[in-house]
Amino acid sequence: LQISINHMIQKIRIFSEELERKKAEMMVASQIQQSIIPEKIPAMNGYDLAAVSIPALEVGGDFYDIFSRDPGQYTLVLADVSGKGVPAALFMVLSRTVIRVLTRWMRKPVDILQSSNHIFIEDSGSVSFVTLFYALLDSENNTIRYVNAGHNPPVVYRKSGELELLNPTGPVIGLLDTPQYQDRMISLHPGDLLVIYSDGVTEAMNSSGELFSEQRLHSLIRDHHDQTAGDLIQAILTGVHEFAGREPQSDDIT
């Protein structure tokens, strides 16, 4: 019995050390992933931007990116890789890298998404897919040209109080060999608001199995449309947290 107990203690010690090692590795992976997220958001005349991404686990499959290749032109990206955890995080890094590289040689959103889809299918082996909203903001002409690859429709709140949804203009990335993406363009005016989000917001669940829903998100946008971008984000996060209560976060929120 003593020998058996000693063996068991030794196995527990080895198992505990392995858990600590994996925990440390996950912390490093989380730090690396967070370093990919833009540290600072570019300042734009006449525009107030804010963003946040909160993974459900140590690492996640959501990402956002904001950068500029040409004066007055800003690329806004929000993507959600299917699944969560380490596999989703790996494909997230692939997706973000592909987008960044392609924008060095391409400018049209449609061309960038078509090429991203081709590369993603080749490298992922069709074991995952990505919903992605890609927009090119022209801060001088106050227009946004976008492609929505199967992503949750971003919400445009107009100063008049009307809401517009930027619905998908093509399939998710990684699903079809030859998808036909289309781009759309909208104009922005003083007082307008654009909210881009991932399904971790609208699909947050409470103890009754009820989803937060687009309707609740739209209500929050209406109620807080006159606040700063950062304050609006906090209002949405607070609304989701209060709705979910003690239920754990089931998906990445961006």
C-alpha positions, 0 to 999 in steps of 0.5 A: 500500500505504501509503495502504491501511495508513493507511486500515486504521489509521484504521478500527481506531482508530475501531472501538477508540474505538467499543468503548470508548464501548460498554463505558463505556455498558454500565458505566453501564447495569450501575451503573443496574441495580445501583442498582435492587436493594435496597441494604439488606434490611429488618430483621425480628424473628425473621427472617434474610434475605440476597440476592444477584444476579450477572449473567452479562454486564454487565447481566442479566434477574434481579432480586429485591426486598424491601420493606414497604407495611404494618407486619409485611408484607413483599413478597419478589420474585424474577424471571427475564426470558427471555434475558440481556444488554441486552434482558433487562435492559430488560424486567427494569426494566419488570417491577420497576417494574410490580410496585412500582407495583401494590403501591401499590394492590393487596395480594393477590398474585393480583391483582398478578400478573394485572395485571402479566401484562396490562401486560407483554403490552401493553408487551413485545409478547409478545417476552419472558416472565418467571418470577416468585415473589411472596410476602407474608411476615406476620412477626407471624403467621409465614405466607407467601402466595405465587404462583409464576408458572412459576418454579423451585420455592423450597425450604422446609427444615423443622426436622424435616429435610423439604423442601417445594417451592413449585411453580408456581401459574400460567404465566409472565408474558407468555405468556397473555392471561388466566392463572389464577393461584392463591395458596398459604399456608404457615406458618413455624416456628422453625428453618425455612428458605426458599430462593428462587433463579433457574435460573442456580443449578440450570442451571450447567454443567460441562465435561462438559455436566452441570447443577448440578441441584436435587438438588445444591442440596437437598443444600447446603441440608441441609448448611448449613441451620443457618448464617446466611442470608448464609453459606448463600448463600456456600455455594451460590455456592461449590458452583456455582463449584466444580461449573462449574470453568473454564466461564463463567457461562451465566446470571444467578444470584440 
